[in-house]
Amino acid sequence: MARGAAFRSTAAVAAKRVRWQSGLRSAWLEYLMAFRNITRQYRRSLLGIAAVAFGVTSLILAAGFIEWIFWATREGAIQSGLGHVHVMRAGYLESGRSDPMRYLLPDSLTERQEIEHFAKVRTIAPRVSFNGMISHGEATISFVGEGVDPEAESVVSRAMNLSSGQTLSSDAPTGIVLGRGLAENLGVEVGGTVVLLATTGAGGLNAVEGTVRGLFTSVSKAYDDSALRVPMPLAQRLLRVAGSHRWILMVDDTRDTTATLLALRERFRGGDLEFVPWYEMADFYNKTAALLSKQVSIVELIIGIIIVLSISNTMMMSVLERTAEIGTCLAIGRRRRQILLQFVYEGLTVGLIGGVLGLTLGGSLAMLISYVGIPMPPPPGMSEGYSGEIMLTGALMSKAFLLAIGTTTLASLYPAWKASRLEIVDALRHNR
């Protein structure tokens, strides 16, 4: 009994495998026949392939440029001083403006050394934020300042371009750098002497004298018009405090931000430290990404509609011209399901060929355009223009290829259904 049941089970598995192989072979033969029809009617097929390739190429170039804008905006913000993760006292973001000195992080905290040696953390840059008045000659202007560690800040603020002079250095304890707009409004140049006036941690007023060591520009003109940076010891002497308001972490790669953030929160759970990622603080980037993502979706929809209409029209013309041929196939015993699959395979083949050509052409044009560069004027809020590129990503290329296959397959469904529902007698006498 058991041996007979095992034999029947083995036989059933073998029969199922034979049926599967037979079905696969039959589908492959159907596809080869569809491919032969594509090559036989090459002129009409070329029109459909060209439409698909044009759509894929257009999507790659348009979406690739938007993808580069995402990347450039994100990395520009991160490398202009935003960093990947901010470490601060719990409650600093909500109440730090009204009482910033209450949320100072002492330099002696053991947590800082542990974070510095955390996996994938490249550097940690302490900062103390303050504001006050800056004077040069007869001019006095308000400013927003930061005390920074010059060596660590060279990693965090790589995108902050020094337009003239030199950057901050620990060897020049009274040297400061100003935003170019602030320096122009103040009428001071590199080498000039300025006086900084600010409120101390105890509530009094204090002033220090500094020398303009350099002028910088960032991605934000509004920031350049009011910002300055000073070495951390000078800021602490001006404010008469010890410590910093936040630590800025830079990780090895932006893609490592979330994993590092979760690991830090898990390690210091229940403590007094708060960890905030860059994407929760980059409001401009988030709004820009949401806006441009909707625009890319609209472009994809338009391209998809164009491909569907083009392929559907092409295949309907093919059905009309091959009506007698379809009738003959039905008359000699081909099933209506086979006729339907044949036209679906033809649409799929057009999508495959057009998709591959579009990826090749779009990728080549993207690399060429990126090599030459796209001159762009300064956008609102920026002081300098930039050179744009086309960024190719695996997700973008896959999306473009799937769009080609999906739209052509969708466009072939109705013509394939019409072809499979033809009456044999009417189809045979169609051209008579």
TORDO-814278 format. One record per atom (N, C-alpha, C): x, y, z; residue in one letter. Coordinates in steps of 0.05 Angstrom, whole numbers, padded with zeros to 5 digits, always signed. Layout:
<nodes>
XYZA ...
</nodes>
This chain:
<nodes>
+00017-00024+00000M +00000+00000+00000M +00017+00025+00000M +00036+00026+00019A +00054+00049+00021A +00070+00052-00004A +00080+00028-00014R +00097+00030-00038R +00081+00039-00062R +00055+00031-00064G +00038+00039-00086G +00032+00069-00085G +00028+00079-00061A +00022+00108-00057A +00046+00124-00065A +00070+00115-00057A +00095+00129-00064A +00099+00129-00094A +00092+00107-00107F +00096+00105-00136F +00077+00124-00150F +00051+00125-00141R +00032+00143-00153R +00040+00172-00149R +00051+00178-00125S +00060+00206-00120S +00083+00214-00138S +00102+00195-00142T +00125+00201-00160T +00115+00204-00188T +00097+00187-00197A +00086+00189-00224A +00071+00215-00228A +00057+00225-00208A +00042+00250-00210A +00061+00273-00213A +00083+00272-00197V +00103+00294-00199V +00116+00294-00226V +00122+00270-00236A +00135+00268-00263A +00116+00278-00285A +00090+00272-00282A +00071+00281-00302A +00068+00311-00301A +00068+00322-00277K +00066+00351-00274K +00090+00365-00286K +00114+00353-00283R +00138+00365-00294R +00137+00364-00324R +00127+00342-00336V +00125+00339-00365V +00106+00360-00376V +00083+00364-00362R +00063+00384-00371R +00075+00412-00370R +00090+00417-00348W +00102+00444-00345W +00122+00449-00367W +00139+00429-00373Q +00159+00432-00395Q +00146+00435-00422Q +00124+00420-00426S +00109+00422-00451S +00097+00450-00454S +00085+00460-00432G +00073+00487-00433G +00094+00508-00438G +00117+00505-00426L +00139+00524-00430L +00149+00524-00458L +00152+00500-00470R +00160+00497-00497R +00140+00510-00516R +00114+00505-00511S +00093+00516-00527S +00093+00547-00526S +00097+00558-00502A +00098+00587-00499A +00122+00599-00514A +00144+00585-00513W +00168+00594-00527W +00164+00594-00557W +00150+00574-00568L +00144+00572-00596L +00125+00595-00604L +00105+00600-00587E +00087+00622-00592E +00102+00649-00593E +00121+00652-00574Y +00136+00677-00574Y +00153+00680-00599Y +00166+00658-00608L +00182+00659-00632L +00165+00667-00656L +00140+00656-00657M +00122+00663-00679M +00115+00693-00678M +00110+00703-00654A +00105+00732-00651A +00128+00749-00659A +00152+00740-00652F +00177+00755-00659F +00180+00755-00690F +00173+00732-00702R +00175+00731-00732R +00155+00750-00745R +00131+00753-00733N +00112+00773-00743N +00122+00801-00740N +00137+00806-00719I +00148+00833-00715I +00168+00839-00737I +00186+00820-00743T +00206+00824-00764T +00193+00825-00791T +00172+00810-00795R +00159+00809-00821R +00146+00836-00828R +00134+00848-00808Q +00122+00875-00812Q +00140+00896-00799Q +00164+00897-00809Y +00185+00913-00795Y +00180+00943-00796Y +00167+00952-00817R +00162+00981-00819R +00144+00991-00797R +00121+00977-00794R +00103+00985-00773R +00115+00979-00745R +00129+00958-00743S +00142+00951-00717S +00162+00973-00709S +00177+00983-00729L +00197+01003-00723L +00184+01028-00712L +00160+01035-00722L +00146+01059-00712L +00140+01055-00682L +00130+01031-00675G +00123+01026-00647G +00148+01025-00630G +00170+01013-00640I +00195+01011-00625I +00206+01039-00620I +00204+01056-00641A +00215+01083-00639A +00199+01099-00618A +00173+01095-00618A +00156+01110-00598A +00164+01101-00569A +00168+01075-00565V +00176+01065-00539V +00204+01076-00531V +00222+01074-00550A +00250+01083-00544A +00251+01113-00538A +00235+01128-00553F +00234+01157-00548F +00223+01163-00520F +00201+01149-00513G +00189+01153-00487G +00208+01145-00464G +00222+01123-00467V +00241+01114-00446V +00264+01134-00444V +00275+01143-00467T +00297+01162-00467T +00289+01188-00453T +00265+01197-00460S +00255+01222-00448S +00252+01220-00418S +00241+01197-00409L +00238+01193-00380L +00265+01192-00366L +00284+01178-00378I +00311+01176-00365I +00324+01204-00362I +00322+01220-00383L +00334+01246-00382L +00320+01265-00363L +00293+01265-00364A +00278+01283-00346A +00281+01274-00317A +00275+01248-00312A +00276+01238-00284A +00305+01238-00274A +00325+01232-00292G +00353+01233-00283G +00362+01260-00274G +00352+01281-00288F +00359+01308-00280F +00347+01314-00252F +00321+01306-00249I +00308+01311-00223I +00323+01295-00201I +00331+01270-00207E +00346+01254-00188E +00372+01268-00180E +00385+01280-00199W +00410+01295-00193W +00404+01319-00175W +00382+01333-00180I +00374+01355-00163I +00370+01346-00135I +00356+01323-00132F +00352+01312-00105F +00379+01307-00091F +00397+01294-00105W +00423+01287-00094W +00439+01313-00088W +00440+01332-00107A +00456+01356-00102A +00444+01373-00079A +00418+01375-00078T +00406+01390-00056T +00411+01377-00029T +00408+01351-00029R +00412+01336-00004R +00441+01338+00006R +00460+01331-00012E +00488+01332-00004E +00498+01360+00000E +00487+01379-00015G +00495+01407-00011G +00487+01417+00017G +00462+01409+00026A +00453+01417+00052A +00470+01403+00074A +00475+01378+00070I +00490+01362+00090I +00518+01373+00093I +00531+01378+00070Q +00559+01386+00071Q +00563+01416+00074Q +00541+01431+00077S +00544+01459+00083S +00542+01465+00113S +00542+01443+00128G +00542+01447+00157G +00519+01433+00171G +00499+01423+00156L +00477+01409+00168L +00485+01383+00180L +00503+01368+00167G +00512+01343+00177G +00491+01321+00174G +00497+01297+00184H +00479+01275+00182H +00461+01271+00206H +00473+01274+00230V +00457+01270+00255V +00465+01292+00274V +00445+01304+00288H +00451+01324+00308H +00446+01311+00336H +00465+01316+00354V +00463+01306+00381V +00460+01330+00399V +00440+01329+00416M +00434+01352+00434M +00419+01343+00459M +00416+01361+00477R +00401+01355+00501R +00371+01352+00493R +00358+01334+00507A +00329+01330+00502A +00315+01356+00508A +00298+01365+00489G +00283+01390+00492G +00296+01414+00480G +00320+01412+00470Y +00334+01435+00459Y +00319+01447+00435Y +00309+01430+00417L +00295+01441+00393L +00270+01456+00401L +00256+01447+00422E +00231+01460+00430E +00236+01485+00447E +00255+01484+00465S +00258+01507+00484S +00286+01520+00483S +00303+01511+00465G +00330+01521+00464G +00332+01550+00457G +00314+01560+00441R +00315+01588+00433R +00311+01607+00456R +00293+01600+00474S +00287+01618+00497S +00308+01616+00519S +00321+01593+00522D +00341+01590+00543D +00363+01571+00534D +00379+01580+00515P +00399+01562+00503P +00421+01552+00522P +00428+01568+00541M +00449+01561+00560M +00441+01538+00578M +00415+01533+00580R +00406+01511+00598R +00411+01484+00585R +00416+01483+00559Y +00419+01458+00545Y +00447+01453+00535Y +00467+01465+00548L +00494+01461+00540L +00504+01433+00545L +00520+01423+00527L +00533+01396+00530L +00561+01400+00539L +00568+01392+00563P +00596+01396+00573P +00616+01381+00555P +00639+01392+00551D +00660+01379+00535D +00670+01353+00548D +00665+01350+00574S +00676+01327+00589S +00657+01303+00589S +00635+01305+00575L +00616+01282+00574L +00629+01257+00563L +00627+01235+00577T +00639+01210+00566T +00624+01200+00542T +00598+01208+00538E +00583+01199+00515E +00596+01208+00489E +00609+01231+00490R +00622+01242+00465R +00644+01223+00455R +00660+01214+00473Q +00682+01195+00465Q +00670+01169+00454Q +00649+01160+00466E +00637+01135+00456E +00625+01139+00429E +00612+01162+00424I +00600+01167+00398I +00621+01171+00377I +00644+01183+00384E +00666+01187+00365E +00676+01160+00355E +00675+01139+00371H +00685+01113+00363H +00662+01095+00353H +00639+01106+00349F +00616+01090+00340F +00620+01082+00311F +00609+01059+00304A +00613+01049+00276A +00601+01068+00256A +00616+01073+00235K +00608+01090+00212K +00607+01120+00218K +00614+01128+00242V +00615+01157+00248V +00643+01166+00241V +00644+01185+00221R +00670+01195+00212R +00681+01216+00230R +00664+01235+00238T +00674+01256+00255T +00651+01267+00271T +00658+01281+00293I +00638+01295+00310I +00647+01323+00313I +00630+01342+00307A +00637+01370+00307A +00620+01385+00327A +00631+01395+00349P +00615+01410+00369P +00609+01438+00359P +00586+01449+00367R +00579+01476+00359R +00565+01490+00382R +00569+01515+00384V +00554+01532+00403V +00542+01555+00386V +00517+01559+00389S +00502+01579+00373S +00497+01604+00390S +00499+01627+00377F +00494+01652+00391F +00488+01674+00370F +00479+01696+00379N +00474+01719+00361N +00480+01745+00376N +00483+01766+00361G +00490+01791+00374G +00494+01813+00353G +00512+01831+00358M +00518+01854+00340M +00547+01853+00333M +00553+01860+00308I +00581+01861+00298I +00586+01890+00288I +00608+01901+00295S +00615+01929+00288S +00641+01930+00273S +00641+01948+00253H +00666+01955+00239H +00664+01984+00231H +00682+02001+00241G +00680+02029+00235G +00654+02040+00247G +00638+02053+00229E +00613+02065+00237E +00589+02046+00234E +00594+02023+00222A +00572+02004+00216A +00569+01984+00238A +00544+01979+00245T +00537+01958+00265T +00513+01942+00254T +00516+01916+00253I +00496+01899+00241I +00492+01875+00260I +00468+01864+00260S +00462+01840+00276S +00473+01816+00260S +00479+01795+00275F +00490+01771+00262F +00480+01746+00276F +00483+01724+00262V +00478+01697+00274V +00504+01682+00273V +00515+01674+00296G +00541+01663+00297G +00542+01634+00307G +00564+01621+00301E +00569+01594+00311E +00598+01592+00319E +00602+01580+00342G +00629+01573+00350G +00634+01544+00342G +00656+01539+00328V +00661+01513+00317V +00690+01504+00322V +00694+01478+00319D +00721+01466+00320D +00731+01467+00292D +00752+01483+00286P +00761+01487+00258P +00768+01461+00244P +00781+01443+00258E +00790+01418+00245E +00766+01400+00238E +00747+01396+00257A +00724+01380+00252A +00705+01393+00232A +00704+01419+00233E +00685+01433+00215E +00694+01431+00185E +00720+01427+00181S +00729+01424+00153S +00717+01399+00140S +00709+01380+00156V +00696+01356+00145V +00666+01360+00142V +00654+01374+00162V +00625+01378+00162V +00616+01398+00141V +00632+01419+00136S +00624+01441+00119S +00641+01442+00094S +00643+01420+00080R +00660+01419+00056R +00647+01436+00033R +00620+01438+00033A +00607+01452+00011A +00606+01482+00016A +00616+01491+00039M +00616+01520+00045M +00642+01531+00032M +00639+01544+00010N +00662+01553-00006N +00674+01579+00006N +00700+01578+00009L +00715+01602+00018L +00721+01619-00007L +00707+01642-00009S +00711+01658-00033S +00736+01675-00032S +00746+01681-00009S +00771+01696-00006S +00782+01692+00022S +00808+01696+00025G +00821+01693+00051G +00826+01664+00058G +00827+01658+00084Q +00833+01632+00094Q +00811+01623+00113Q +00810+01597+00117T +00790+01585+00134T +00798+01588+00163T +00781+01580+00182L +00787+01581+00210L +00810+01562+00216L +00825+01569+00237S +00848+01553+00245S +00852+01556+00275S +00859+01534+00287S +00865+01535+00316S +00890+01551+00322S +00907+01555+00302D +00931+01572+00305D +00924+01602+00305D +00899+01609+00297A +00891+01637+00297A +00866+01639+00315A +00870+01641+00341P +00847+01639+00360P +00827+01663+00358P +00835+01685+00346T +00817+01708+00343T +00809+01712+00314T +00816+01694+00297G +00808+01697+00268G +00780+01686+00264G +00763+01701+00250I +00736+01694+00244I +00731+01694+00214I +00710+01680+00206V +00702+01681+00177V +00673+01692+00176V +00668+01709+00156L +00642+01721+00152L +00629+01711+00127L +00603+01711+00126G +00589+01707+00101G +00594+01731+00083G +00596+01726+00057R +00604+01747+00038R +00583+01770+00040R +00558+01763+00042G +00538+01784+00043G +00540+01801+00068G +00546+01788+00091L +00550+01803+00116L +00574+01821+00114L +00596+01812+00102A +00620+01829+00099A +00614+01853+00081A +00599+01849+00059E +00593+01871+00042E +00575+01891+00055E +00556+01882+00070N +00538+01901+00085N +00554+01916+00106N +00573+01903+00118L +00589+01915+00139L +00611+01933+00128L +00619+01928+00103G +00641+01943+00091G +00668+01935+00101G +00672+01909+00106V +00697+01900+00117V +00709+01880+00097V +00735+01879+00096E +00749+01860+00078E +00767+01842+00095E +00779+01822+00081V +00797+01804+00095V +00820+01819+00108V +00826+01813+00133G +00846+01828+00147G +00836+01850+00165G +00810+01857+00161G +00798+01879+00177G +00792+01869+00205G +00789+01888+00223T +00783+01882+00251T +00753+01889+00257T +00740+01871+00271V +00712+01875+00278V +00709+01870+00308V +00687+01880+00319V +00680+01876+00347V +00654+01861+00349V +00653+01839+00365L +00629+01823+00369L +00618+01829+00396L +00592+01834+00397L +00578+01840+00422L +00555+01820+00425L +00554+01806+00448A +00534+01785+00453A +00527+01784+00482A +00504+01771+00487T +00495+01767+00515T +00508+01742+00527T +00519+01744+00550T +00532+01721+00563T +00512+01702+00575T +00522+01679+00584G +00505+01659+00596G +00493+01669+00622G +00505+01689+00635A +00494+01700+00660A +00475+01723+00655A +00471+01731+00630G +00452+01752+00624G +00465+01779+00619G +00491+01782+00623G +00505+01807+00618G +00513+01810+00589G +00528+01831+00584L +00539+01837+00557L +00569+01833+00557L +00580+01823+00535N +00608+01820+00533N +00616+01825+00504N +00640+01834+00500A +00650+01840+00473A +00678+01829+00470A +00684+01819+00446V +00711+01810+00439V +00718+01822+00412V +00743+01824+00407E +00753+01834+00381E +00765+01811+00365E +00758+01812+00339G +00768+01791+00321G +00778+01802+00295G +00793+01786+00281T +00804+01793+00255T +00790+01776+00233T +00781+01790+00212V +00768+01775+00190V +00789+01759+00176V +00786+01733+00178R +00806+01715+00166R +00798+01706+00138R +00772+01705+00132G +00762+01697+00106G +00733+01703+00103G +00723+01701+00077L +00695+01704+00070L +00686+01679+00057L +00661+01670+00064F +00651+01645+00053F +00624+01649+00039F +00617+01631+00022T +00591+01630+00009T +00580+01601+00013T +00555+01599+00017S +00542+01573+00020S +00520+01570-00001S +00503+01550+00002V +00481+01546-00017V +00458+01565-00012V +00459+01580+00010S +00437+01599+00017S +00448+01627+00019S +00438+01645+00002K +00447+01673+00003K +00437+01686+00029K +00413+01679+00038A +00403+01691+00063A +00421+01685+00086A +00432+01661+00087Y +00450+01653+00108Y +00476+01669+00106Y +00486+01673+00082D +00511+01688+00078D +00508+01717+00086D +00484+01728+00085D +00480+01756+00092D +00480+01762+00122D +00480+01741+00138S +00478+01746+00167S +00496+01728+00184S +00511+01710+00172A +00525+01689+00187A +00554+01695+00190A +00565+01686+00212L +00594+01686+00216L +00601+01662+00233L +00627+01654+00232R +00636+01632+00248R +00662+01639+00262R +00665+01630+00286V +00689+01636+00302V +00699+01610+00314V +00724+01609+00321P +00734+01585+00335P +00720+01581+00362P +00717+01556+00370M +00702+01550+00394M +00712+01565+00419M +00739+01566+00424P +00748+01581+00448P +00740+01610+00448P +00740+01623+00424L +00732+01651+00423L +00702+01654+00429L +00686+01636+00419A +00657+01637+00425A +00651+01633+00454A +00666+01614+00466Q +00662+01608+00495Q +00671+01632+00512Q +00692+01645+00503R +00701+01669+00518R +00682+01692+00515R +00669+01695+00491L +00650+01716+00487L +00625+01711+00504L +00616+01686+00505L +00591+01679+00520L +00597+01673+00549L +00622+01669+00556R +00631+01661+00583R +00617+01635+00592R +00619+01615+00574V +00607+01589+00580V +00628+01568+00573V +00622+01543+00582A +00639+01520+00574A +00620+01499+00562A +00627+01487+00540G +00611+01467+00528G +00600+01476+00501G +00581+01461+00490S +00569+01467+00464S +00539+01460+00464S +00525+01470+00445H +00496+01465+00444H +00490+01439+00430H +00506+01432+00410R +00500+01407+00396R +00526+01396+00384R +00525+01370+00378W +00547+01357+00364W +00536+01348+00337W +00551+01355+00316I +00543+01348+00289I +00559+01323+00281I +00545+01302+00274L +00558+01277+00265L +00558+01274+00235L +00581+01266+00224M +00583+01259+00196M +00589+01229+00195M +00572+01215+00179V +00576+01186+00176V +00590+01181+00149V +00598+01156+00144D +00613+01149+00120D +00597+01155+00095D +00571+01149+00095D +00555+01153+00072D +00527+01161+00081D +00514+01179+00065T +00487+01188+00072T +00468+01165+00076T +00472+01143+00060R +00454+01120+00062R +00457+01106+00089R +00478+01111+00104D +00482+01099+00130D +00469+01115+00152D +00456+01137+00146T +00445+01155+00167T +00425+01141+00184T +00405+01128+00172T +00383+01116+00187T +00393+01093+00205T +00410+01076+00194A +00421+01054+00210A +00437+01064+00234A +00454+01085+00229T +00469+01096+00251T +00451+01110+00271T +00431+01124+00262L +00412+01137+00280L +00398+01117+00299L +00388+01095+00287L +00375+01075+00303L +00394+01062+00324L +00418+01057+00315A +00438+01045+00333A +00444+01064+00356A +00447+01090+00351L +00453+01110+00372L +00430+01112+00391L +00405+01113+00380R +00382+01115+00398R +00379+01091+00416R +00386+01068+00404E +00384+01043+00420E +00405+01043+00442E +00429+01052+00435R +00451+01051+00455R +00446+01071+00477R +00436+01094+00472F +00432+01115+00492F +00403+01118+00500F +00388+01097+00498R +00360+01098+00506R +00357+01104+00535R +00339+01122+00542G +00334+01129+00570G +00353+01151+00580G +00372+01160+00563G +00391+01181+00572G +00380+01208+00566G +00397+01228+00570D +00389+01256+00566D +00396+01267+00539D +00406+01249+00521L +00413+01258+00494L +00391+01252+00474L +00389+01271+00455E +00369+01268+00434E +00384+01267+00407E +00376+01249+00389F +00389+01246+00363F +00369+01252+00341F +00376+01272+00324V +00358+01281+00304V +00372+01279+00277V +00360+01264+00257P +00373+01261+00231P +00369+01286+00214P +00386+01288+00193W +00385+01311+00176W +00358+01315+00162W +00345+01293+00155Y +00320+01296+00139Y +00297+01306+00155Y +00299+01307+00182E +00279+01320+00198E +00284+01349+00202E +00307+01359+00193M +00314+01387+00196M +00317+01401+00170M +00316+01387+00148A +00320+01399+00121A +00292+01404+00109A +00279+01424+00118D +00251+01430+00109D +00251+01437+00079D +00270+01452+00070F +00271+01461+00042F +00274+01436+00024F +00292+01418+00032Y +00296+01394+00015Y +00271+01377+00014Y +00258+01374+00037N +00234+01357+00037N +00212+01368+00020N +00208+01394+00020K +00187+01406+00004K +00195+01405-00026K +00220+01409-00032T +00229+01408-00059T +00226+01379-00070T +00234+01359-00054A +00231+01332-00063A +00202+01324-00068A +00184+01333-00050A +00156+01327-00054A +00145+01339-00079A +00152+01364-00085L +00143+01378-00109L +00153+01365-00134L +00179+01360-00135L +00191+01348-00160L +00182+01319-00164L +00177+01305-00143S +00168+01277-00145S +00141+01276-00159S +00123+01295-00152K +00097+01296-00166K +00100+01303-00195K +00119+01321-00202Q +00124+01328-00230Q +00134+01304-00245Q +00152+01288-00233V +00162+01264-00247V +00139+01244-00251V +00121+01242-00232S +00098+01223-00236S +00081+01232-00259S +00077+01258-00262I +00061+01269-00285I +00075+01263-00311I +00102+01266-00312V +00117+01260-00336V +00114+01230-00343V +00116+01213-00323E +00113+01184-00328E +00085+01178-00339E +00065+01191-00328L +00038+01186-00337L +00034+01195-00366L +00045+01218-00373I +00043+01228-00401I +00057+01209-00420I +00081+01201-00413I +00097+01183-00430I +00082+01156-00433I +00071+01146-00411G +00056+01121-00412G +00032+01123-00431G +00017+01145-00429I -00006+01149-00447I +00002+01150-00476I +00024+01164-00482I +00034+01166-00509I +00041+01139-00520I +00055+01123-00504I +00063+01096-00513I +00039+01079-00517I +00020+01079-00499V -00004+01062-00501V -00020+01069-00526V -00024+01095-00531L -00039+01103-00555L -00024+01095-00581L +00002+01099-00581S +00018+01093-00605S +00017+01063-00611S +00023+01047-00591I +00024+01018-00595I -00004+01007-00601I -00024+01017-00587S -00051+01007-00592S -00060+01013-00620S -00054+01037-00630N -00061+01044-00658N -00046+01026-00678N -00020+01022-00672T -00004+01006-00690T -00014+00977-00692T -00021+00966-00669M -00030+00938-00668M -00058+00935-00679M -00075+00955-00676M -00102+00953-00689M -00099+00953-00719M -00081+00969-00730M -00076+00969-00759M -00066+00942-00767M -00049+00930-00751S -00038+00903-00757S -00060+00882-00757S -00079+00884-00739V -00101+00865-00738V -00119+00868-00763V -00124+00892-00771L -00140+00897-00795L -00127+00885-00820L -00101+00889-00822E -00086+00880-00846E -00083+00849-00846E -00084+00837-00822R -00079+00808-00821R -00105+00793-00814R -00127+00805-00820T -00153+00792-00814T -00155+00765-00828T -00149+00765-00854A -00151+00739-00869A -00132+00719-00857A -00108+00728-00850E -00088+00709-00838E -00098+00698-00812E -00111+00715-00796I -00122+00705-00770I -00144+00685-00775I -00161+00691-00795G -00182+00672-00802G -00171+00645-00810G -00150+00645-00826T -00137+00620-00834T -00127+00604-00811T -00114+00618-00792C -00103+00605-00768C -00125+00592-00752C -00148+00607-00749L -00170+00595-00734L -00182+00571-00749L -00182+00573-00776A -00194+00552-00792A -00178+00526-00790A -00152+00528-00787I -00136+00503-00786I -00132+00492-00758I -00147+00505-00739G -00147+00493-00712G -00134+00508-00690G -00122+00531-00696R -00110+00547-00674R -00132+00558-00656R -00127+00557-00630R -00147+00566-00611R -00147+00596-00609R -00170+00607-00600R -00171+00636-00597R -00152+00646-00576R -00147+00630-00556R -00128+00638-00535R -00100+00641-00547R -00093+00624-00566Q -00067+00626-00579Q -00064+00651-00595Q -00086+00658-00609I -00086+00683-00624I -00083+00707-00606I -00097+00707-00583L -00094+00729-00564L -00066+00731-00553L -00054+00708-00545L -00027+00709-00535L -00007+00718-00556L -00012+00711-00581Q +00007+00719-00602Q +00009+00749-00604Q -00013+00763-00603F -00012+00792-00605F -00002+00805-00579F -00008+00792-00557V +00004+00802-00531V +00034+00799-00532V +00044+00777-00542Y +00073+00772-00545Y +00085+00793-00564Y +00071+00800-00585E +00081+00820-00603E +00084+00847-00589E +00064+00855-00574G +00066+00880-00559G +00089+00878-00538G +00091+00855-00525L +00113+00852-00506L +00140+00854-00519L +00143+00842-00543T +00168+00843-00558T +00175+00872-00566T +00155+00887-00575V +00160+00915-00582V +00170+00930-00557V +00158+00924-00534G +00166+00938-00509G +00194+00930-00501G +00201+00904-00504L +00228+00895-00497L +00249+00909-00515L +00245+00908-00541I +00265+00920-00559I +00266+00950-00555I +00243+00963-00554G +00242+00992-00550G +00254+01000-00523G +00249+00984-00502G +00260+00990-00476G +00290+00988-00476G +00301+00967-00488V +00330+00964-00489V +00343+00987-00505V +00331+00994-00528L +00342+01016-00544L +00340+01042-00528L +00317+01046-00514G +00314+01071-00499G +00334+01073-00476G +00339+01050-00462L +00359+01050-00441L +00386+01056-00452L +00393+01044-00474T +00419+01049-00486T +00423+01078-00495T +00403+01088-00510L +00404+01116-00519L +00403+01136-00496L +00384+01131-00478G +00382+01149-00455G +00406+01150-00437G +00418+01126-00432G +00442+01125-00416G +00465+01139-00429G +00468+01135-00456S +00490+01148-00470S +00487+01178-00470S +00462+01188-00475L +00458+01217-00475L +00462+01228-00447L +00453+01213-00427A +00457+01223-00399A +00486+01226-00392A +00503+01207-00400M +00531+01209-00394M +00544+01232-00410M +00536+01235-00435L +00546+01257-00451L +00539+01284-00440L +00513+01287-00433I +00504+01313-00422I +00518+01318-00395I +00521+01298-00379S +00534+01302-00353S +00563+01310-00357S +00576+01298-00377Y +00604+01305-00383Y +00606+01335-00391Y +00588+01344-00408V +00588+01371-00418V +00579+01390-00396V +00558+01382-00381G +00547+01398-00360G +00523+01415-00369G +00505+01421-00352I +00481+01438-00358I +00484+01464-00342I +00492+01486-00355P +00495+01511-00340P +00468+01520-00329P +00467+01525-00302M +00443+01532-00289M +00447+01559-00275M +00427+01577-00276P +00430+01603-00262P +00426+01599-00232P +00434+01618-00216P +00429+01616-00187P +00399+01614-00180P +00390+01593-00167P +00362+01592-00159P +00356+01611-00136P +00330+01615-00130P +00324+01633-00108P +00337+01624-00082P +00349+01643-00068G +00362+01637-00042G +00391+01629-00045G +00402+01627-00070M +00430+01620-00073M +00444+01643-00086M +00470+01645-00081S +00486+01667-00091S +00502+01660-00116S +00504+01635-00123E +00520+01626-00146E +00505+01606-00162E +00511+01605-00188G +00500+01585-00206G +00515+01558-00203G +00506+01538-00218Y +00519+01512-00216Y +00516+01498-00243Y +00529+01476-00246S +00528+01459-00270S +00513+01434-00264S +00491+01430-00278G +00474+01407-00273G +00483+01382-00288G +00473+01359-00279E +00480+01333-00292E +00455+01316-00293E +00458+01293-00306I +00438+01272-00307I +00447+01249-00291I +00433+01242-00269M +00442+01220-00252M +00427+01195-00259M +00442+01173-00265L +00430+01147-00271L +00431+01130-00247L +00409+01119-00239T +00407+01100-00217T +00394+01074-00226T +00399+01053-00211G +00387+01027-00218G +00357+01028-00217G +00346+01042-00196A +00317+01045-00194A +00305+01060-00217A +00318+01081-00226L +00308+01096-00249L +00308+01080-00274L +00330+01066-00280M +00332+01049-00304M +00311+01027-00304M +00308+01015-00280S +00288+00993-00278S +00260+01004-00282S +00254+01027-00271K +00227+01039-00274K +00222+01045-00303K +00241+01056-00317A +00238+01063-00346A +00233+01038-00362A +00248+01016-00357F +00245+00991-00372F +00218+00978-00366F +00210+00978-00341L +00184+00967-00334L +00161+00983-00346L +00165+01009-00348L +00144+01026-00360L +00141+01018-00390L +00163+01013-00403A +00162+01005-00431A +00147+00979-00435A +00154+00959-00419I +00142+00933-00421I +00112+00934-00412I +00107+00948-00390G +00080+00948-00380G +00060+00963-00399G +00069+00986-00410T +00051+01001-00427T +00046+00986-00454T +00067+00974-00465T +00063+00960-00491T +00046+00935-00487T +00050+00921-00465T +00033+00898-00459T +00004+00906-00455T +00000+00928-00440L -00027+00939-00436L -00040+00947-00462L -00024+00961-00479A -00035+00970-00505A -00042+00948-00524A -00030+00925-00520S -00036+00902-00539S -00060+00886-00530S -00071+00890-00506L -00092+00873-00497L -00118+00876-00514L -00126+00901-00519Y -00151+00904-00534Y -00148+00895-00563Y -00127+00902-00578P -00124+00891-00605P -00122+00861-00604P -00109+00849-00584A -00107+00820-00583A -00134+00808-00578A -00150+00820-00561W -00177+00810-00556W -00195+00812-00581W -00193+00834-00596K -00208+00837-00621K -00200+00816-00641K -00174+00811-00643A -00165+00791-00662A -00175+00763-00654A -00175+00757-00629S -00183+00730-00620S -00214+00725-00623S -00230+00747-00625R -00259+00744-00627R -00269+00746-00655R -00252+00746-00675L -00261+00747-00703L -00276+00722-00710L -00296+00725-00727E -00310+00702-00737E -00295+00691-00761E -00292+00665-00762I -00275+00651-00782I -00285+00658-00810I -00310+00655-00815V -00320+00660-00842V -00316+00689-00851V -00323+00708-00834D -00319+00736-00841D -00290+00743-00845D -00273+00731-00828A -00244+00737-00831A -00232+00726-00856A -00241+00701-00865L -00230+00689-00889L -00237+00705-00914L -00261+00717-00915R -00269+00731-00939R -00265+00762-00936R -00248+00769-00917H -00244+00798-00911H -00233+00813-00935H -00214+00802-00949N -00200+00816-00972N -00212+00808-00999N -00234+00794-00999R -00245+00785-01025R -00267+00804-01034R 
</nodes>
